Amino acid sequence: MRCAFVLSAFALALAALPAAAQETTTPPDAGATTAVAGGDSVTIGAGGVYLNDYEGSNHYVWRIAPGAIGTVGGFSFSVAGNRASVDLIPNKPGPTWDIQAGPIAVVNFNRSSLKSIEDPRVRALGKRSTAIEAGGFVGLGKTGVITSDYDRLSVSVSYRKGVSGAHRAGIWTPTINYFTPLSTKAAVGVFASADYAERGYGKAYFDVDAAQSLASGLPVFTTRKGWKDYSVGALGTIALTGDLLHGFKIVGGGTYTRMLNDFARSPLVSIAGSRNQWIGVVGLAYTF
């Protein structure tokens, strides 16, 4: 049976996460974009996403976000909403180990638009400049693990740092992904990650100073560095044309994120928002 796995659903689900409000919580496995027995492949698409107003909010809206993912000449890339990454180590086809390393860039829109925030207390804190975050990732993947020669397990860690805009802090993100084809028409995956944020990130998005407290009614709060959150999620894709390697497919997924430590205790979360964060996405993609 002619079979391969395509991580288009993964990229498109991720594309929707931060489109209007927050930074991406789970980095794409750039080394696992598309594994085909020889040849290049590119998937493009767009999805509708149900996400919160800002990181830590309990109010949700629908947004639209694009995504693209693929492998060209053995090099994998991913453009997922506000995030782009490239695996600079060529992938080999077939059941094998894959060493991953490359750059990541993120445009963080968290609280950069007051009109998109429902809660008047959070609006009263003022908007943040759009942050540009740049860094890199390293990882290790294995194709052909449990179910077939085409399922994939990978682990990675990324680091990105704010280079302009709202903050100049660093964020560490370890991630584990598993993806498996169910047939030539369908595939599913699960993933988990966590974020460790430096002090400057909490200052930009979770602190409340005296002037902000007077304007918003929220108590003064100072956020310490530490583990910001953990996330778990699942995704799936079904080929409309009968083949995951070519043509149109439906992609969908969901993510649960739990805010942690001072980031969860911040008034933006504990009073105006929620520690429990949910994201859902459904979209249409085309592979060629």
N, C-alpha and C positions, 0 to 999 in steps of 0.2 A: 504494500500500500504506500502510495506517494504521500509522505507526511512530513510536516515541519511545524515549528511553533513560531508565532508572530506576536510580539509584545506591543502591538498597536494599541490595544485596549489600555495597557498600562500607561503609555504616554498620553493618550487622550483623557483618561481619567485624571491624571496629574495635571494636565493642561487647565482643567477647570478649577482646580483648588484655589489658586490665588488670583483669579482673573480680575476681581474688583476690590478685594479687601486685604488679603493677608499673604504672607510669604508661603512658599511651598513647604509642606511638612515632610514629604517623602521624596527623596531624589530618585530620578529614573535610573534604572540599570542600563547605562549606555552601552555596556558590553553585550547586552542581550536583546537588542532591538529586534533583529530578525536573523534567524538561523536557517539558511537554505543550503541545500547540498550543491554549492557552487552558484555563483551569480549574485547580482545586486538586487536590492528590494527597498522601496520607499513607500511609506504609508502616510497619507495626509487626511485630515478630517476636522470636524468641529463637534462640540458637545454642549448641551445645556446642563448647567450645574446649579444645584441648590446649596448655597453656602451662606455663611454669616456675614454681618456688616463689617466686622473688624475681628481681629484675633482675640477671642475670649467673649464675643458677643453671644446673646441668646436669641437674636432676631435674624431671620433668614430670608434670602431673596433668590430669584432665579437670574442667572447670567449666562452669556454665551462666550465660549473660549475656543481657540483653534489649537491644533497640535500637529506635529510631524515627527516621524521617526523612521530610521532606516539604516541600511548598511551599504556603503559604496566603496568598492575596492578593498573590502575587508575592514574598513574603518566605520564605526557606528556613531550615530549622532541622534540627538533628541532635542526638539524644540517643543516645550510643553508649557503653553500659556506664557508666563513671565520668566521662564527658566530655559536655558540652553546649555547643553553639555556635549562633549565629544570624547570618545574613547580613542586615544592616540595609539593604542596597541592593537594591531590587526587581529581579527577573529579568524579562527580556523573552522571550517565546516565539519559537521559530524560530532559524535560523542567525544568530547575532549575537555581539558581544563582551559579556562580563559582568564588571563591576567588583565585587569582593567586599570587604566589610569588616564586622567585627562583633566581639562579645565571645566569649570562650571561658572555661569554668570546668572544672576537673579536680579530682577527689578521688583523691589518690594513696595507695593502700593498701600500697605497697611495704614489706615487712618489718613490717607492723603487727600480724601474728598469728604468734607463734612456732610454734603447733601445725601451721601449714601449711607449715613449712620442714623438709625431710628431714634436712639436714646438721647434726649436733650442734655443729659448730664455729661455724656461722653463728648457730644458736640461742643459743650462749653469748655472742654479741656483744650480745644484748638486742634487744628490739623497738623500733620507731620509732612515734611518734605518727602518726596519719593526717594527711596534709598536704592543705591546701586551696590550690589554685593558680588564680589568676585572671589574665586578660590579654585579648588580642585578636589578630585576624589581618587581613591585607590580601591580596588576590590578584586575578588576572586570568584569566578563562576565555574560551574561544572554542568555540562550538558550530558544527558543520559544518566539519570540518578536513580529513579524509582520506577516510574510507570512505563518508560520506553526509552529509545535512543534520543528522544527529542524533548523530554522534560528538562527543566533547568532549575538549579538552586544556586543562588549567589549571595555573597555578603560583601558589604562595602562600607567605607567611612568617608565622609566628605567634610571639608572645612571651607567656609566662605566668610569674608570679612567685609563690612561696610566700607566702601571707598569714597562715597559721597552721599549727600542727603541727610536723612534723619539720624543716622548713627554711624559709628566707626568700630563697632564691636564685631567679635567673631562668633560663629555658630558651628558647633560640631554635630554631625548627624551620622550615627551608625544605622545601617539598614540591612534587612534580610528579605529576600524575595524568593518565591517559588512559583513556577509557571509550568503548566502541563497541557498538551493537547488532549482533547477527548476523542477527536476524530479529525478528518481533513476539513470539517466544517465548524468545529467549536473548540474553544480552549478556555481554561480558567486559571486564576492565579490568586495568591494571598501574599501579603507583605506586612512588615512591621518595622517601625523606626522610632527613634527618640531624638530629641534636640537638647543640647547643652548650650546655653546662651551666656555670654559674658555680660558684665555689669552695664555696659553702654546700651545694650539692647533693651534691658529692663527699664533703664532711665528714659529711653525714647518712647516706649510704648505702654509701660505699666506703672510708672511713677505718677504721683499726684503731689505737686508742691503746694505751698501755702496759698499762692494767688489762684491756682487752679481749684483748690479746695473751696475757696470763697466763691468762685464763679459757678462751680458745679454742684456744691453741696456734698461732694464725696470727701471722705477723710483723707488727710495727708498720708502718703505712703511712699516708702523707699524700697525698691526692689533689689535684692542681692542676686549675684550671679548663681547659676546652678542649672540643674535639669529643668527645662521649661515644660516639656510634655512628652508623652509617648503616643504613638498612633498604630492602629491595626486596621487592615482593610482587605477587601476582596474585589475581584474584577472578573469580567468574562467577555468573550467576543463570539459572535455567530456570523458565519459567512452567508450572505444573501445569494451569492452566485455559486455556492457549493464548494468553494476552495479558499482556504485562508490565505493562500499565497497570491491570489489575484482577485481583483474586483472589489465590490462593495461588501461591507460588514457592519453590523451593529455592535457597538461597544458600550459597556456600562459597568458601574462599580460604586462602592461606598467606602467611607473611611470614618472611623471613630477615633477622636483624639481626647485625651484626658490631660488637662492642665495640672502642673505640679508646683509644689513649693511656693516661693514668694510670687511666682507668676499666677498661681491659682488664688493666692490670698490678696492680690491686688484688688482694690475696689472696682476697677473696670471689669473684673471677672466675678468676684465674690458678691458684689452688690448689684452692679449694672448688667452683669452677664452670667456666664455659667462655666463651671469647670468642664462640663461635658460638651464636646464639639462634634457636630455631625456634618458630613458632606456626602452628597450623592450626585452622580453624573450619568447621563446617557447621551450617546452621540452616534454619528454616522461617519465611517471612514472608507477610504479607497486605497487599495494596494496595487502598485504597478511595478 
